[in-house]
Amino acid sequence: MQTQSHTSLLIFDSQGVCSAAHPAQLERYVGLHFDDFSFFNKQDVCVFTTFCKQAPYITLQVELEQRTFIAKAQWCQGNQSSLVVSLSEHFEGYRQRSNAERLEALIEGTQAGTWEWNMQTGEVVLNERWANIIGYTLDELSPISIDTWLLYAHPEDLHASDAAFDRHFSGEDPVYQCDVRMKHKQGHWVWVRDCGKVVTRTADDKPEWISGTHIDITQRVHDLEQLTQVRNELKTIIDSVPAAIYKAPFDEPCCFSFISSQISHITGYNRIKFVQSPHWWREHIHPEDLDAQDTQTRHWRKEGAQGVFKSDFRFRHKDGYYIWLTEYSQRMQTTANNGQDYLVGSLTDKSENVSLSNRLDAFAQVLPGMIYQFALTAERSWHFPYISEGCTRIFEVAPEAVQQDPASLLTKIAHNDRQRVVRSILNSAQSLDDWECEFKVELEDNEEKWLFAHAIPKRQLDGTVLWSGMVIDITDRKSLELTLLRESTTDPLTGLYNRRHFNEQLQQQLARAERDGTHVSLMIIDFDLFKQINDQYGHHAGDIVLKEATMQISAILRKYDIFARIGGEEFSVILPNTSLAQARHVAEKVRRQVEHCHIQAHEHSISVTTTIGVASTEQTTAHPGALLKQADNCLYQGKHQGRNCVVSD
C-alpha cells in the first residue's frame, strides 16, 4: 500500500461537525471547498473506520465522496474538546505494480520493438514487436542472433550504424541512435529509428550488454520526403517567376526573413544583403518616393491592413541609376512564432513599362485624336485602364476624371447615338470583331462634334474583353459628307428630296409594307397653270411660290412622310402605313391649304391651286411603277375635270 505525502488537516468539534481545515490542501486533494465540507459530517457521506488505537493517535480509514483516505486522529483538550484528523489519500492498483510490470506496459504503449545484444558473445534477445515491424513473428526469425540484424538491415545503413555505435562506445555520444532501413517480408523497405545504450561492461571496460528499441518511422520519413519535394517544387516556382518573393515580420516590414534570388537580377545586389541589412533597403529608395510610401503604408495599417497593399517607387540599382519597382504585399496570420503576423509580397521591375508609358504619352501628345484601352468585365462593369491626354481635346474631360468616373465620357455622346454605341460595343465583345463606330458628341456651349472610333478587342483570361484603339475628330469630314449627301438627295430650290432619292425611298417603303402587312399610299401634286405665273411674274417669283407652297404642305405632313420634287412643278408624297381613305383626307387638306395661301413675291400677292392624284397599294400591286402610274392617271383625270381637285379613283 502506498499513500500520498500531502495531507489535509480537519478539526471536528465534539458534535462531529468539521469546524476548521487547511483550505488549500483540502480543495486540492479532497476536491471540496471547506464551506462545502463542513456539511459532510453525516454517516452516509463521511465514514470513519477504526484500524488501531495507539496513544496518542487513532488510525482511521475514511471513505469520503467515493474516495478512500488514511486518517490519523488525536483528541485535543481546550475550552472544548475537538478531534484533529490528518488525511492522506490511499492509492491502489497501478502504483503497486513492480517496475518491471510498469516498464512492460510503457513498451507496449509505445509500440516499440526491443533488442538486447551481448557484444562479446553475439547473443541477441528480441521482443515480438521487433519482428512484427518487418512483417515477421519471432518464430519465423529463429534462430535469433546478431546475424538476424545483419540479414535484414540495408547494407548502406550498416556503415552508419557501426559509426554511431563507435561514437557511443567511445563516450562521444551518450546514447546510440541511427535511422536505418530494414527489409520487410513483403519486399519493401521499412524505416526504423534504432536507439540503444550500453548497460554493462566487462572487467576490462569493454561494452557487454547493450539494450535498445526499434521505432517504426516509415510514415514520418515518407512525409518528410513529400515535404522536401513540395519545398523544392515551390523553390523552383519562386525562382522562375519574374518577381522577387519575400517574407518579413509584420511589425518590421523591411527586415526580410526570406527573399528569393530574383532580387539579384532586379537590383544587382546579392540577396544576402537584403536579409542581413534591414535599414539598407530604405536607404536605397528614392527620397521623393519614401515619404509617399510611408504615408500609404500607415493608411493601409490604420484601415486594418486588409487586402493587398500596392505601391510603386524608385530604387537605386547597384550601378547607380534608379529603377521603378512595383510592390504587392499582404498580411498573413499564423499560430507559429507566438502568433506573430508577417508579410508576404513580391517586387517587380516595371522600369520598362514606365519607359514605354512615357514614350506612349509623348506619342499621344502629337496624335490628332485620343488613344485608349477600354475594359468590359464578365460582370458588365467597365473602365479605362489607359486614356491619353487627347481625351481633353476631344471630349473636354481630363483623363483622370474619366478613369475615376467612366460614365462621364458616355454622357458626352449625343442622346440619339448613345444606345447605338453601347449596342455596338456589346456586339464586338461577343463576336470579338473590330469595333468601329461613328457618333456625335455634345459639348459645352452647344458645340457638336462627330467622332470616329476604332478598336481591336482581346479576351483576357478572367473573361474581361480589352479593347485597344483610337478616337479621332471627323467633324469636318462628316460635314462634307452630309453636304454631299444633302446635295445628292435634295432639290436645291425647295430643300425637298429629289427624284432619285424619292425612287429609292419608294422601293424601300413598299418592301417594308409587304413584309409588315401594311399599305403605302402615294400623292402626286401638280401646281395648276404654273407656266402662267412664270410668264406673268417671272421665274424668280415662280421659285418663291414653289418654296412657300411646299413649306405650307410640309407643315401638314407627318415627320416620316417622304416629300419630294419629281419634276418642274410636280411633287410627290409617300405616305407609309396609310390607307387610301386616309391618303385622300390628307390630300384634301393639302389642296385647301395651298388654295387659301397668298404668297408675296416682288410686291405681288400670288395665289395658286393644286391638282392631286392619289393611289394606294389597296388598289394596285405593291410595285413602284404600278403605284406611280395609278397616281399619275388620277392626276390627269383631275386636270381634265377642271383642276384644283383630288382624284383617287
Buried (B, 14 or more C-beta within 10 A) or exposed (E): EEEBEEBBEBBBBEEEEBEBBBEEBBBEBBEBEBEEBBEBBEEEEBEBEEEEEEEEBBBBBBBBEEEBBBBBBEEEEEEEEBBBBBBBBBEEEEEEEEEEEEEBEEBEEEEBBBBBBBBEEEEBEBBEBBBBBBBBEBEEBEEBBBEBBEEBBBEEBBEBBEEBBEBBBEEEBEEBBBBBBBBBEEEEBBBBBBBBBBBEBEEEEEBBBBBBBBBBBBEEBEEEEEEEEEEEEEEEEBEEEEBBBBBBBBEEBBBBEBBBEBBBEBBEBEBEBBBEBBEEBEEBBBEEBBEEBEEBBEEBBEEEBEEEBEBBBBBBBEEEEBBBBBBBBEBEEEEEEEEEEBBBBBBBBBBEEBEEEEEEBEEBEEBEBBBBBBBBBEEEEBBBEBBBBBBBEBBEBBBEBBBEEBEBBEEBBBEEBBEBBEEBBEEBBEEEEEBEBBBBBBEEEEEEBBBBBBBEBEEEEEEBBBBBBBBBBBBEEBEEEEEEEEEEBBBEEBBBBBBEBBBBBBEEBBEEBBEEEBBBBBBBBBBBEBEEBBEEBBEEBBBBBBBBBBEBBBEBBEEEBBBBBBEEBBBBBBBBBBBBEBBBEBBBBBBBBBEEBEBEBEEBEBEBBBBBBBBBBEBBEBBBEBBBEBBBBBBBBBBEEEBBBBBBE
